[in-house]
Amino acid sequence: MLGKGGKRKFDEHEDGLEGKVVSPTDGPSKVSYTLQRQTIFNISLMKLYNHRPLTEPSLQKTVLINNMLRRIQEELKQEGSLRPVFVTAAQPADPLGDSFREAQPAFSHLAAQPLLPAELVSTTPLEACLTPASLLEDDAFCTSQTVQHDGPTKLPPPALQPVKDSFSSALDEIEELCPAPTSAEAVAAAADAAADDAKDHPSESGVQRPEGVPESRAAEPKLMDSLPGNFEITTSTGFLTDLTLDDILFADIDTSMYDFDPCTSATGAASKMAPVSADELLKTLAPYSSQPVTPNQPFKMDLTELDHIMEVLVGS
Amino acid sequence: VLPAGFGNLMQDVLWCFSQVKGTIDIGVTEADIISTVEFNHTGELLATGDKGGRVVIFQREQESKQQPQRRGEYNVYSTFQSHEPEFDYLKSLEIEEKINKIRWLPQHNAAYFLLSTNDKTVKLWKVSERDKRPEGYNLKDEDGRLRDPSMITTLRVPVLRPMDLMVEATPRRVFANAHTYHINSISVNSDYETYMSADDLRINLWNFEITNQSFNIVDIKPANMEELTEVITAAEFHPHHCNTFVYSSSKGTIRLCDMRASALCDRHAKFFEEPEDPSNRSFFSEIISSISDVKFSHSGRFVMTRDYLTVKVWDLNMENRPMETYQVHDYLRSKLCSLYENDCIFDKFECVWNGSDSVIMTGSYNNFFRMFDRNTKRDVTLEASRENSKPRAILKPRKVCVGGKRRKDEISVDSLDFSKKILHTAWHPSENIIAVAATNNLYIFQDKVN
């Protein structure tokens, strides 16, 4: 009850706003839409995992928030699938628009021309785009935007960059990290990175509850872990079933990255992995371990130790 | 006092403060927050339930010739602890003792009966008066010890002697262990033998006499919980047809079901849904369409639903759109993101009909509540506050200024206090008396006596 409805001052979030990178070619409306969508996505995730632990959360609320997340995720997927086409630039608007209309995501009419912000006519000043949740409220954002198509007379600028927000960069990182996007920890790592980006993001600090920062920080690895591979929230069991600490601690970890080649055991007790993969590995292990891991330390596998453990397990 | 059946036009009614119950403390004890308000069928009794699991019943005093202007005030009649907090050991979660709903049974004898429910358990309470006490037993000593039977030589019949009035509340039935999810509604059937309880995914039908069994009449739980996208939000029996009931959903739909059609009413007889207005679509369209309350009119011809921003009246014969739509606080439409962030968008406002179904009422924020006259299409915003609490003071209409110049008595949207929400209101069945729950205070307003 406390703190709800209280007005938040714009000053609190100004520091975080400067950190946001906005492509100069972006129209303000597109960035605002993406910003709001991302804000709502973050808020929704926080809500699902920050509820009062004493009593059972309201199923209605959970379902509504889950539906919200699914809708946004659907949109992101559709936009993500179209980005490669867009990067080749100088393409006429219509094919993209057509493919969008075919896909018909939930908010298709809002996202009708999201990658062609130059076409969007909006009088909203840029400052209005860089606002926390409470100040995102504007009739232009929360209600449907009437996207004005200026038609073929207005072509997109030739070197139009795709919209880069921390979400897009997170998705890019997923692709870089692991070609098969089904690995859970790759997503977790990328999402973790996105979360780090998002921490600088004003919306992140804006949505922190009065309970304070530590709780939300603790919640982050928790919620990132529950995002399964493919970023497919629809297949997640985490939202609608009780998520306990056990689920996180004993979640299956993909050990393919540190399965050791028997041939390398000849080199000695310590088998060193290549630094690049070690860093990646440490990044993926970060959500699961409670101790901080310094990236510079090479990862060591002690075979004799493993043998010892096996003996104990087998009970010899 | 004008009977409420005739001439209840907005311009004729001036609402006056009558009473307020509850403390004036700045800090509100959470347990004192009122969570439900309900008049009984005659309006003689007014019951409230709170977050601490208590039920307080007020009784209207007899109107006296000496003080006609007091118009029958409501005084505390009985207070009892209905539900206690429990612990679900299997899930390691607390079960709140908060009273979600109270529903009265019609009166058959001197005693009053009501149903009260928390998230998991429904209880039938009997509230009865005792004003006589038997005296003159000779089987016991003064201090209650049984006397030696061999010492008793006569049989004396005890005599009933008057005593100070005592009102007792006793739990007569406990209907437990039938709901996996949180109970949001209970509704007494017009046959007065059965009632239903609805949780997020299921609706059960009970017989008042049988506590260890209930019939499941609606089940919308999917086989795979990950596919769950819609929950039941409210349910109510038709006031006259004991086979008919409605339930509302989180997607803004209402289903009317006929229990004669099949034992499990998963297939609706009627399906009410308004097509979405594309010009108003936003991220929050679904959430604000979620219905928080559904109420049949007294006549049984209409159903009223409350979603976050509007109240709608539906004709049972027209499924494709509501008959009437009333804007409760449309100025919040541009604030939905903030209201989502602070959870206010999930507030469950209730709505009520007046006795003649001509006026409907619902709550809002800043301790405002709204009334809509269905005939004249006029509406009014009133406030429940201690400042307007002089006896018989006429309530002044309030106005929220949406933008631009704010007039002297208006309040701007940004100044609204979202922690002061009026979720629960009740309207006397036949008179212009309303009860409005504002956090931990209960306000009673009446129309002006000439």
HADDOCK unambig.tbl for C-alpha pairs under 7 A between the chains (distance, minus, plus):
assign (segid A and resid 1 and name CA) (segid B and resid 419 and name CA) 6.76 0.50 0.50
assign (segid A and resid 4 and name CA) (segid B and resid 342 and name CA) 5.42 0.50 0.50
assign (segid A and resid 4 and name CA) (segid B and resid 418 and name CA) 6.97 0.50 0.50
assign (segid A and resid 4 and name CA) (segid B and resid 419 and name CA) 6.48 0.50 0.50
assign (segid A and resid 5 and name CA) (segid B and resid 342 and name CA) 6.58 0.50 0.50
assign (segid A and resid 5 and name CA) (segid B and resid 417 and name CA) 6.61 0.50 0.50
assign (segid A and resid 5 and name CA) (segid B and resid 418 and name CA) 4.96 0.50 0.50
assign (segid A and resid 5 and name CA) (segid B and resid 419 and name CA) 6.38 0.50 0.50
assign (segid A and resid 43 and name CA) (segid B and resid 341 and name CA) 6.50 0.50 0.50
assign (segid A and resid 54 and name CA) (segid B and resid 93 and name CA) 5.57 0.50 0.50
assign (segid A and resid 54 and name CA) (segid B and resid 94 and name CA) 5.81 0.50 0.50
assign (segid A and resid 55 and name CA) (segid B and resid 93 and name CA) 5.05 0.50 0.50
assign (segid A and resid 55 and name CA) (segid B and resid 94 and name CA) 4.81 0.50 0.50
assign (segid A and resid 55 and name CA) (segid B and resid 95 and name CA) 6.37 0.50 0.50
assign (segid A and resid 56 and name CA) (segid B and resid 93 and name CA) 6.19 0.50 0.50
assign (segid A and resid 59 and name CA) (segid B and resid 200 and name CA) 6.91 0.50 0.50
assign (segid A and resid 60 and name CA) (segid B and resid 200 and name CA) 6.97 0.50 0.50
assign (segid A and resid 60 and name CA) (segid B and resid 231 and name CA) 6.05 0.50 0.50
assign (segid A and resid 61 and name CA) (segid B and resid 346 and name CA) 6.99 0.50 0.50
assign (segid A and resid 63 and name CA) (segid B and resid 229 and name CA) 5.80 0.50 0.50
assign (segid A and resid 63 and name CA) (segid B and resid 230 and name CA) 6.86 0.50 0.50
assign (segid A and resid 64 and name CA) (segid B and resid 287 and name CA) 6.31 0.50 0.50
assign (segid A and resid 67 and name CA) (segid B and resid 229 and name CA) 6.50 0.50 0.50
assign (segid A and resid 133 and name CA) (segid B and resid 337 and name CA) 6.18 0.50 0.50
assign (segid A and resid 133 and name CA) (segid B and resid 338 and name CA) 5.93 0.50 0.50
assign (segid A and resid 134 and name CA) (segid B and resid 337 and name CA) 6.53 0.50 0.50
assign (segid A and resid 134 and name CA) (segid B and resid 338 and name CA) 4.71 0.50 0.50
assign (segid A and resid 137 and name CA) (segid B and resid 334 and name CA) 5.54 0.50 0.50
assign (segid A and resid 137 and name CA) (segid B and resid 335 and name CA) 5.40 0.50 0.50
assign (segid A and resid 137 and name CA) (segid B and resid 337 and name CA) 6.41 0.50 0.50
assign (segid A and resid 138 and name CA) (segid B and resid 334 and name CA) 5.76 0.50 0.50
assign (segid A and resid 139 and name CA) (segid B and resid 334 and name CA) 5.50 0.50 0.50
assign (segid A and resid 142 and name CA) (segid B and resid 282 and name CA) 5.57 0.50 0.50
assign (segid A and resid 142 and name CA) (segid B and resid 283 and name CA) 6.96 0.50 0.50
assign (segid A and resid 142 and name CA) (segid B and resid 334 and name CA) 6.16 0.50 0.50
assign (segid A and resid 143 and name CA) (segid B and resid 280 and name CA) 5.63 0.50 0.50
assign (segid A and resid 143 and name CA) (segid B and resid 281 and name CA) 5.87 0.50 0.50
assign (segid A and resid 143 and name CA) (segid B and resid 282 and name CA) 4.92 0.50 0.50
assign (segid A and resid 144 and name CA) (segid B and resid 279 and name CA) 5.99 0.50 0.50
assign (segid A and resid 144 and name CA) (segid B and resid 280 and name CA) 6.00 0.50 0.50
assign (segid A and resid 144 and name CA) (segid B and resid 281 and name CA) 5.46 0.50 0.50
assign (segid A and resid 144 and name CA) (segid B and resid 282 and name CA) 5.76 0.50 0.50
assign (segid A and resid 237 and name CA) (segid B and resid 226 and name CA) 6.36 0.50 0.50
assign (segid A and resid 240 and name CA) (segid B and resid 225 and name CA) 6.72 0.50 0.50
assign (segid A and resid 240 and name CA) (segid B and resid 226 and name CA) 6.37 0.50 0.50
